[in-house]
Amino acid sequence: MNLSSLLFLAGIVAVQQFSRLPSLFEFIGLVVSGLLLIYRHHWRFFALLAGVLWASLLGGWRLSQQLPDTYQNQEVKIQGYIASLPQQQEQRTNFDFIVTAPSGNFPDKIRLSWYYPKLNLAAGQGWEFRVKLRRPHGRLNPGGFDFEAWLFANHIGATGYVRDKPPPQIVSLSPSIGQYFARCRQAIADRLDAALPGSGQLGVIKALTIGSQNAITQEQWRVFRLTGVVHLIVIIYLLKRKFIPSQRLETSTDWIDVESNNSHLQNQQSPLEFFETDLKLTFWPKNQTFGFLNHK
């Protein structure tokens, strides 16, 4: 059993080295080969092939969630809800957005920036936007953070910004568990802000309670590194975020993270973000964009 598990893992790792995913014809050939291995009771070889099939299927599904070429750099009207706690900066507010319309081959989750919003944004709010989107893309310097790989690991299929015309509108959406959890996190964050105004530990408390670490300062991260407690915060943080449903309850049972870190857009990254990304990309070469991301 242990050897079969290692072979299954080896098959997954092998796919990470591919420059592209198997074509439909190649995939059918792999399935037929797997059936022959089962028939001949070659379970160890089948475990290796099963790892290849599993990683290929998962990779194909994840790539299908990326923005289609027809929407690249085009304006499109979308509906959905804010999935993450909005991060306000001087000129813009960044947030993750779960798309409920259009459906079909449109990404379920995107990352948006809204410049000079006139209303206060909150997680769980339903909106109708006109946005301009592009496929995930990031600049990778040696030793730097791979933003494109981070977007891929966090199920984000496009990035873009909100257009002011026509004016965005708040809309009512069909109830979903993902939206309910987003509203709960926002309510807890608001209560923490009210109970601890100006507290230097507010960011740490938010990270431990609702999985949002945007308010943790670099000085606090330095103290965590020196005292060796970063891993404790990481574990608690990931447990708070692990299973959050993102799609409408009546149409999907997929479970993904809907809380994401917005500090990447500022080319800054905390130790927690490095750790989390490495966990999600365990078997991918470090500081290296996925080989098959550009697969057509």
N, C-alpha and C positions, 0 to 999 in steps of 0.2 A: 504493500500500500504506500509506504513512504517513497519507494522508487517511482511508482506511478505518479505520485503527486509531484515529484521533482521533474519528471518528464513532461507532465502537463505544464508546469511552470516554464520549462525550457522551450516549449512550443510557443508560449506567450511572448517570451523574451525574443525568440527568433523573428516574430512578426515585427517587433520594434526596429529591426535592422532592415526591413524591406524599404525600397524606395517608393513603392506603391502597394496598394492592397490587391489581392487576387481578383482577376476579372471573373465574370459570371461563369464562363467556360472552365476556368481554372478551379473555381470554387466547387463546381459540380464534380470535377475530377477528384478533388480532395474528399468530398462526401462519399463518392463511390469507393475510393481507396479505404476510407474509414469503415464502410460496411464490409468490405472484404477482410479487413483485419479483425473485425468482430466475428465474422463467419469462421475464420481460422484460429480464433481465440488468441491472437497476438495482442494481449491487453496492454503491454508496455508500449509497443509501437502505436497502438491506438490512443493511449494517453498523450503521447507526444503530438499526434495529429489533432486530437481534440483541443489541445491548447492553441494550436495554429488556427483552427476553425473558430474557436471562441473569440480570440483576439481579433480575427478578421471581421467577424460578425459585429462585434462591439465597435470596432473602428469604423466600419461602414455606416453603422447607425449614427455614430457621433458626427461623422462627416456629412451625413444627410441633414443634420441640424444646422449646417452653416448656410449663410445667406446665398441664395441662387444668384447667378450672374445677371439675371434680368432686373434685379433690384440694386445692383451695385451702383453706388453714387447717384441713386435715383430717389426722388421724394415719394413717400408712400404713407397712406393713412393707416394707422394701427390703433387697436384697442387692447387694453389689458390693465394690469395693476403694478404698482411699485412693489418690488419684492424685497429690497434691502433698505436699511436705514439710510436716507439721503445724507450725503456728505456735502455740506455747504463750504464753498470756497469764496474768494473775493468776487469773482465774476461769474461763477457757474455753480450748479448743483449736480452732482453725479449720483447715479443710482442704477440698480439692476431692474429690468422690466420684464415681466412675464406677459407674453403676447397671447391674446385669445382670438384676435382677428387681425389680419387674415390668417386662415388656417392652411392646411395642405402642407406644401414643402417649405413654408416660411418658418424661420427659427422660433422655437418656443421661448427662448430666453435671450435677451439682448442687453447691452450696456449703453446707457444714454447720458448725455450731458445737456443741461438746460441752462442757457445763459440768461442771467438776470430774470429769474422767474418772479412773477408778480404775486403769486400765492405761496403760502407755506406748504411744502411738500411733506408727506408722511408715508411710511410704509403701509401698504394695504389699500391706498387710494386707487380707485378706478379712473382711468384717463383715456381720452381719445386724442391722439397726437398726429401731427403731420411731421414726419422725421426724414432725415437724409442719412442713409446707412451705407456702410461698406463692410466687406468681409474682414474677419479678424486679421490683424497685422501688427507686428511689433518689431522694433529695432533691437538687435541683440549684439552687445559689445562683449568682448572676451571678459569672462568673470562677472558679467552683469546678469540681470534678471531677464528671463525669457518670457516676455509679456504675452506673446502669441501662444506659447505652450500653456501659460496660466489660464488664458481665456478658454482654450480647448478643454483643460482639466475641469473648469468650472461650468461647462455646458453652455458657454456664451457663444452664440452663433453669428453675432454682428455687433458692431459698435457704431455710434452715430450721435446726432444731436437733434434737439427739438426745434422745429421752425415756429416762429411767432405768428405766421399767417398761413392759414386761418388760425384764430386763437385756439389754443388747447382747451378742451372742455372736460369737466369731471362727469363721469358716466357711472351708471349702476350696472354691475355685472352679475352674472349667475353666481350663486354662492359656491365657494371652493374652500377646501381645507388650507391650501397654500395661502390664500388671501387672509383667512382667519388667523393663521400663525403670524403672518406679517403684521397684522393689526395688533396682535398681542405683544409682539416685540416692541412695536412703536409705543404702545401704552406703558409698558414697563420702563422704556427709556425715558419717556416724559416724566414719569413719577420719580425716577432716579434723579433727573435734572432738577425737579422741584424740591426734592428732599436734600440734595447735596449740591447746592449752587456754589460754583467756584471751587469745589473740592479737588485737590490734586489727585485723589484716588478714584475719582469718578470713572475714568477710563478703565481702570483695572476691574472695578465692580461691574461695569457693563460687559466687559469681556467674559467674566466668570458667570454672569447671569443670563445674558441674551446673545452671547457670541459675537459681539461687536467690539473690535479693538482699535477703532479709528482714533479714539481719544487718548490712547496710551502714548506718552511722550517718549522721545528717543532716550532721554535721561533715565526713565523708568526701565526701558529695555536694557540699558547699560547695567543698571543695578541688578536686574534679573540674571543677566549673563554672568556678572561677577559672583553672585550668590548661588548660581547653579540651579535656579528654579524655573528657567524658561520652559523646560519639558513639562513641568506640572501645569503651567498655564495653558500650554498647547493641548495637553490631553483633555483638560476640562473644557477648553474652547471647542475642540472637535466633537466631544460628546454632546455639547449643547446644539451643535449644528448638524449632526449626522443625518437624521432622517426627517426631512421636511418635504411634504408633497408640494409639487409646483404646479400641477395642471388641474383643470377642473375635475372635480370628483367623479362626475358622471361620464367622463370621456377617457380617463387615464388612471392607471395605478402606478405610474412611474414615480420614484422618489429621488429627489435630488436636492442639493443645497440651493437655497434661495437667498442666503445671506452671503454677500461677497465684500471683499475689501476694495475700497475706492482709491486707496493711496497709490496704486500702481499708475494711475493716470498722471501722477505728479513725479513719476520716475523715482519714487521712494518705496522702500520695502522694509517692513519690520522683520525681526527674526522669526516671528510666528508665521508670517506669510511664506518665508523661505521653507520653513519646516512643513507647513501644510501642503505647499506645492510639491515638495519632494515626496510626501506621503502619497499624493494622488498620482504622481508620475514615477512610482517606485522603480519601474523597470525601463524608464526612458533615459537615454544618455543625458547627463547633467549639463546644463547650459547649452543645449542643442535642440533646435526646433525639430518637431516630429518629421520623420523622413517622408511620410505619405501625406502631409498636410496640403501639398500642392498637387495631389493626385486629381486628375480630371476624370 
